[in-house]
Amino acid sequence: MTVAPGPSPDPTSGDPATGVREAAPGPGPTLATVVRTLDELYPPSTAEDWDAVGLVAGDPGAPVRKVLFAVDPVEEVADEALAWGADLLVTHHPLFLRPVHSVAATTFKGSLVHRLIRGGCALYVAHTNADAAERGVADALADALDLLHRVPLVAHPAPSPHEAATTGTGRVGRLAEAMTLRGFAQRVAEVLPPTVQGVRVAGDLDATVESVAVVGGSGDSLFDAVRASGADVYLTSDLRHHPVSELRERARLEGDGEAGTPFLVDVPHYASEWPWLRYAAEDLARTLEHAQPGTVVETRVSTLVTDPWTARIASSPAELPADPRSDRPDPDAQSA
């Protein structure tokens, strides 16, 4: 595993070099208290119907002194949690998204649960409920790009008719200054963790963009919402060939020729969600301390890059023409 950039320094979070908030002497809050706080920050009722969130393993009465935050519940992250002495591992992605009939240690998921339990480390998941929350995955991604005047891409109902919606899937906002699509993609590469894939772009690199839609994680099911928002560019992950091709063709037909928007910027799933971890660590510690002054837990953000891709081999020639379609072979020549 490689290492992602560390969390941004926070004067309230202890050692800025490690992102650790140090615990005060004492037994610490119980796991039940910490779970209740996480549920307040990321209400399980706001998760998608298909999702699996909440406490996966752990004794509600056990004390919690150290909490590690990570994107993926994989072996290397479990190793990190146990080596640090974490009492709780909070991950964004569920370990058991689909029902299982066994957690025997003969399976890799069962083995991970057994290792965490033996090591005294509980496991909690905040997934689509964390995507939608204030200071959740979507807000963290928008903040990484300094988006202004943002609103949810697909909003949850507002608390009252007199209030604007602040939660929901994705965010739409504006850059402080317009820039080229090339410059925007470079900025994305700078603010997100480095990965093998890097940043992929569909659109005219010299076109100007200002309004931006973002969705952490897989986002090609939200193309209609992005088009309705009027965003110049859409940043998300896991974009597939056919949906991207169809969206770009539609944009060219209905928009301004080759410059039809929205342009697309695709980053690895892990990279789009990692910025939220620092928010989660800060908000958990702050909320616990506010509810019961003097209650402080150590929080740490994992910097292990859990993107599963490990290498990328460039196509030949390495430098593609500005418009790859201009290099398409003549079909008549092929059949001759």
PyMOL commands that set and color helices and strands:
alter all, ss='L'
color gray80, all
select helices_A, chain A and resi 31-41+44-46+75-84+108-118+128-132+137-144+181-191+220-229+241-254+257-259+269-273+276-291+324-327+331-335
alter helices_A, ss='H'
color red, helices_A
select strands_A, chain A and resi 54-57+66-70+88-91+122-125+148-155+168-180+200-202+208-218+233-237+263-267+298-301
alter strands_A, ss='S'
color yellow, strands_A
deselect
rebuild
show_as cartoon
